[in-house]
Amino acid sequence: RVDYERIEAVGPDRAASEWLLRCGALVRYQGSQKWQQDYNGLPTGALGKYKIEAINATDSCIMYRGFDYLDGLEHVTDIKLHKCIYIQDQCLQRLSQTKNLQKSLLRLQIISCGNVTDKGIIALHKLTNLEYLYLSDLPGIREKKTTADILQQALPKLELELDLE
C-alpha cells in the first residue's frame, strides 16, 4: 500500500524511488547516466535534490496499487515496462491520467506485458507530450491497426513503433 506520510516526509521522488526499487525496478535521476538499482544505495541529500528522470521496470513487480507514488513526479521523461506481469489496462489508464506525466513523459516502451489489451493502449492518448511509443510482444492487443490509428489520430506527433505479431 502507498505510504502517504512517507511521501510527505521525504518527497515524491525519494518515496517513488523506494517503492520502485523495492519492486525490482531501476530509476535514473536528472543529470546522471547511472541507473540506481540498490535500495540501500539510494542517494541522500536535501529534500528534492534527486529528481527521477527515467524508470526501467523490467521484470519488476510494480502494480496498480502503488501508482499513487507516481503522482508527484514532475521530471519523468522515460518509462520502460518490460515483462511486468502485474501491469494491465488499469495501470496504463492510471498512468495516462497522472497530470505530471501528461506533461513530462516523452518516451514509453511496453514490452511483453501479457495483461495489456487494446483498451489500455488506447488510454495512453491522454499522454499529450508523448513523442515515442514502442509496443512489442503484447498478445492482448487484438485490433493492432485500429488501436494504432486511434493513437496516431489523438497524438499526431507520436512516433509509434509496433512489433506485434
C-alpha positions, 0 to 999 in steps of 0.5 A: 500500500502507498505510504502517504506520510512517507511521501510527505516526509521525504518527497515524491521522488525519494518515496517513488524511488523506494517503492520502485526499487523495492519492486525490482525496478531501476530509476535514473535521476536528472543529470546522471547516466547511472541507473540506481538499482540498490535500495540501500544505495539510494542517494541522500541529500536535501529534500528534492535534490534527486529528481527521477528522470527515467524508470526501467521496470523490467521484470519488476513487480510494480502494480496498480496499487502503488501508482499513487507514488507516481503522482508527484513526479514532475521530471519523468521523461522515460518509462520502460515496462518490460515483462511486468506481469502485474501491469494491465489496462488499469495501470496504463489508464492510471498512468495516462491520467497522472497530470505530471506525466501528461506533461513530462513523459516523452518516451514509453516502451511496453514490452511483453506485458501479457495483461495489456489489451487494446483498451489500455493502449488506447488510454495512453492518448491522454499522454499529450507530450508523448513523442515515442511509443514502442509496443512489442510482444503484447498478445492482448492487443487484438485490433493492432491497426485500429488501436494504432490509428486511434493513437496516431489520430489523438497524438499526431506527433507520436512516433509509434513503433509496433512489433506485434505479431 
